[in-house]
Amino acid sequence: MKIRFHCWLLSTIGGLSTLAVIGSAVFSVAQYEPLSSNLTQETEVTQLGDGPTSPETVIPPGPEPFFPAPTCWVGLDRLDKQGNLEVFRAAIHQALASDDFLLTAYLRERMAELANANPKVALDVMTSAESAQGDELMSLSEAIKRSKVVNTPEVVDQLLTKAERHEDLNHRLAALQALKAQTSLTPAQLDRLTALGKAENREVSSQAILALGHVLRNDVGRVEEYTGRLLDIAETQTNPEVADLALSMRVPLGVPLEAGSVQRLTDLLLHHPYKYARQKAGLVLTEARDTNAALKAFQQAFRQYDSYCFRWDMIRFSVTVAGAEALPSIKELAELDPRFQVDYLEYKELYGSGMADYVQVFWEKKTRHDECSVDEWAQPQ
């Protein structure tokens, strides 16, 4: 029977206890019958990795198999005390080569700590990553992302420059991944990230949009500013899926939309060439501060497009944004399209019973329109 053991290290770093695997070994354990007290049972031990081969282990007699303690990864203490950037990168390379992903994670955290102690190290890591590829590139980028200095202007500028200009697509994507850790971006940095969101390369534009969405959630005091940049992308992107992704980043956050964003979203709802993007614009509009403006937009879109599922979205979005105050509007829409008459009557009954919470109304209303699944929106029309 062969069993893989992982050797774990419990250490205290920065006041926090960290449990990390630092090596592994495979032990071949012989099957045996209980032996007398003056006999022993041996096991063959094979060490994997760079550590020294463990000596043969003597197992005391007993009714149950005995598994020897594994030998820990050799040299970790010396690496922790004396290791520099070059040594840590070599260790990461070796750990990845042996598929020791937990050791890789530990080393990545240690590199982030080095960067925290000396911000220049973060720039050195980025320079070092220029020659990296694959998992090693992603590990070095993740170390930068996890460090506290990732928010410094020098690091942000280098990440944006790499995302804009690097010849290797994987390096551009890795830089954009690291930018997701930003807590805030200046208007100039937002301009650069927005331009990347408009890029023709779908992978680059998608990762730039995801970075914008992450930072938006870290910088909620400037939601309108970030929303404007996402709408810039949605209005100009020719790829329907990328345009939809930009709008998805502003899907209900609990922060009301101001008049400028409401007008732009109304224009997207009414005029965007792709139905899925129009539907997503309507969903974002459910957070409009001016609920009457949103209801008018849903009314106009309902009349403008005759898609059954799109019309159903306009009705449910109306209820989402205005609750019982949407009933007069829904009544008009149901008169235009009798297929939704039953929905209007159900909403009227639920709100008439005293319900005021939209979530409660949602769960109490009978399920209809099953044919309007997400799959219908998958292909732009």
N, C-alpha and C positions, 0 to 999 in steps of 0.2 A: 504494500500500500504506500503510495507517494502522497505526501502532504506538503503544501506550500506554506511556509511561515513568513510572516512579515515582521521585521524588527522595527519597533516604534520608538520614537524619542519623545519624551515629555520634557519640554524646556519652557523657561519663562522669558518671553521677549517683550520688551516694552510694557511690562506689568501684566501681560496676558499669558496664560498658559496655552502652549501650542502643542498639539499632538500630531506628529508627522512620522510617516514611515521613512526609514532611512536605509533599508536594505531588505533582501529577501533570500530565502534559501529553500531548497527542496530536500526533504528528508525521506529516505526509503526505510520504512519501518517493517521489520520482519514480524511475521506471525509466529506465535510460539505458545506452547502449553505452559501452565504453571510449573515452576521449577523448585527444587529443594533449596533450602536456605543457603547452602554453600556453593551454589552454582550461579552463573551470570548469563545474561542474554545480551548480545551485542547488536548494534544497528550500524548500517553503512550510512555515512553522512556525506553528502555532496554539497559543497558551498558554491553558489553562483555569484559572480561579481568579482570585484578586485580584492576582496579580503582574503586572508590566509585560510587555507583549508582547515576545518575543525578536526581535532583528533577524534579517533573512534570513541564513542560514548558508551559507557557501561551501564546497563539497565539493571536495577535491582529486581529480584524476583517478586512476583505478585500476580494476582489474578487478572489485573487489568494492564493493557499495553501502556508503556511509559514513553512519552515523547520528549526528547532532549530539548533544552532551550537553544534557540538559534543564536548564531554569532552575529552581532550587529555590524552594520556597515562601518568599515574601518576608516578612520581619518576624519570623521565628521567634526569632532571637537577642534581639531587643528584647522579645518576649513572654516569653521565659524569664527575662530579667533584671528586667523591670518589671511583668510581668503580675500582676494580683490575681485574686481569686475572680470578680469580675464579668467581667473580660476573658476569663478562661479559659472561663467558661460561654458567653460569646458566641462564642468560637472553636469550642467543641464544637458549638454550635447550627449554625454555618456548615459545619463539617466533616460533620455528619450530613446537612445539606441537600444537600451535594454527593456524598453516598455515599462519603466518604473515611473508611472505618472504621479504617484503620491510623493516620491522623492523630488520629482520635477516641481510640483506645487510648493514643496517646502523651500527649495532653492529659489524659486521665483519670489516668494515672500521675503527671503533674505536679501535678494537684490533690491526689492522695494525699500527695505529698511536702510540699505546702504545709500540709496538715493535720498531718503529722508534726512539722513545724517549729513549728507553733503550734496546739495542741489546740483553741483557740477556733474556728479555721477549720472544723473538722469540724462543729461546731454551726451555723456560718454556712452551710456547704454544705447541711445538712439544711433550714435555713430557706429557703434559695434554692430548694431542690428542691420546695417547696410549690406553686410555680406551674408546674412542669415536667410534661410528659406524654410518653408513648411512650418512644422510644429515648433522649431526653434525660434523662428521669427515671431510666431504668435506668443510664445512664452516670454520673450524679451519685451514685446509690446504690452503684454499683460502686466509685467513687472512695472513698467512705466505707468500704466493705467492705475495700478493699486498704490502708487506712491503719492505722498501728499504734495510733492512738488509738481505734479501733473498740471496744476492750475496756475503755475507761474507763467508770466508773459513769454519768457524765452522758450519754454517747452511748448506752449500752445502755438507759438509762431512756427517752430520747427515741425510740429505735427501737421499744421495746415499746409506748410510749404511742401512737405513730403506728399500729402494727399493731392496736392495740385500738380506737382511736377515730376514725381518719380516715374521712371520708365517702366518699372515692374508693377503690374496691377496689384499683386499681393501686398506689396509694401504700401501702396496707396490705401488699400482696404484696412490694413493693420493700423495705419495712422488714424483713420476715421474711427476704428473701434476704440482706440485710446482716447479720442476726443469725447467719447460718451461720458467720461468721468468728470467733465467740467462742471463746476457749480454755477458758473455764469460766463457769458461771452460779451465782449464789448461790441458796439454797433459795427465797427470795422471787421471784427472777427465773424460776426453774424453775416455780413456781406459776403465774405469769402466762403463760408460754409453754405450759404444759400446758392451761390454760384455753382458749387459742387453738386448741390441738389438738382440743378438744371442740366447737369452733364448728360451727354448722349449715352455714355456707358451706363447701363442699367445698374450694375453692381455698385459703381461709385455713387451714383445719385441716390440709390436706396440706402446705402450706409450713411451718407451725409444727412439724409432726412431722419434716419433713426437717431443719429447723434443730436440733431436739433430737438427731436422729441424728448430725449433723455435730459438734455440741459434745460429744456422748458420746464420739466417737472422739478428741477432743482432751483429754478429761478422764478417762482410763481408770482413774484411781485412785478414781473415784466411780461406777463402772459400775452398781452395784446401785441407787444413788439415781436415776440416769437411767432404768434399767430399770423401776423402780417407777412413774415418771411415764408411760412408754410403755404400761405395763399398765393404768394408770388410764384412758388414752384408749381402749385396745382394749376394755376392759370396759364402757365407757359409750357409745362411738360407735355410732350407729344405721346409719351408712353402712358396708356391709360392706367396700368397697374401702379406705376410710380406716382402718377397724379393722385390716385386713390390712397396710396401710402402716406402722402403728404397730408391729406385731409384726416387720415386716421390718427395722426399724431395729436390732433386737437379734439378727438372724440371725447365727449363729456368729461371735464375735469372738475366740475363744481365751481368754476369761475365764470361769471356772466360775460357774454360777448357784448362789446360796445357797438355803437351805431356803425362805425366804419367797417368793422368786420362783418356785421350783419348784412350790410349792403353788398359787400363783395361775395359773401356766401350765397345771397339771393341770386346774384348774377350767375354764379356757378350752377346753382340749382336749376335755373331756367335755360341756360345756354351752353353748358359744357357738352361737347360732342359725345361723351361716353356716359351711358346710363348709370353705370356703377358709381362714377364720380359724382353724378347728380344726386344719387341716393345718399352718398356719404356726406355731401354738402348739406342735405336736409337733416341728417342725423346731428351734425355739428350745430346746426341752427336751433336745435332744441334747447340750447343754453343761452339763447338771446335774452338780453336784459329787457328789451322791448318785445313783449310777447305778442302784441298786436301786429307788429311788423313781421314777425315770424309767421303768424297765422295768415296774413295776407299773402306771404310768399308761398305757403303751402297751398292756399286756395288757387293762386295763379298757376302753379305747377300742375296741380290736379287737372285744371281745365286745359292746359297746354299739351299734356301727354296722356294718351289713352291706354297705356300699359296697365293691366289689371293690378299687378303687384306693386308697381310704382305708385298707383293711386292709393292702394292700401297703406303704403308707407306714409303718404301725406296725411292720411287720417290718423294713424297711430302717433305720428310725430306731433300733430296738432294737440292730441290729448297729453302727450308728454310735456309740451312746453306750457300749456295753459290750463290743464285739468278741466274742471267743470265749465270754465269760461269758454272752452272750445266747442261746447255743444251746439250753439247756433251755427257756427261755421261747418261743423260736421253734418248738421241737418241739411244745409244747402248742398253739400257735396253728395250726400246720400240721395237727394232728389235728382241730382244730375246723373248719378249712376246707381240705380236701385239695387245693384248687387251688394251694396254696403248699408242697406236700410236696416238689416238685422243688427249690424254692429252699432249703428247709431242708437237703436232702441235699447240695446244692452248697456251701452255707456250711460244713457239717460237714466235707466233703472238703477244702476250702481251708484251714480252720483246722487240720485234722488233719495237713495236709502240712507244717505248721510256720510258715505265714504268720501274722504278728501285726499287720502294718500294715494299717489299714482301707483306705487308698488303694490298696494293692496288691491287696487282696481285691476291692475295687470293680472294678478293671480286669480282673481275672482271671475274675470271675464272668460267666457267659453272660448276654447281654442278653435280658430278658423283659419282659412287661407293657408293650409299646409303646403299647397303647391308653390307658395312663394318662399321657397327655401333659398339659402345663400347661394346654392349652386346656380340658380337662374342668373345671378349677377356676375358669375365668373367670366362670361364672355361679353366684351363691350358691344353695344349696339348703337 
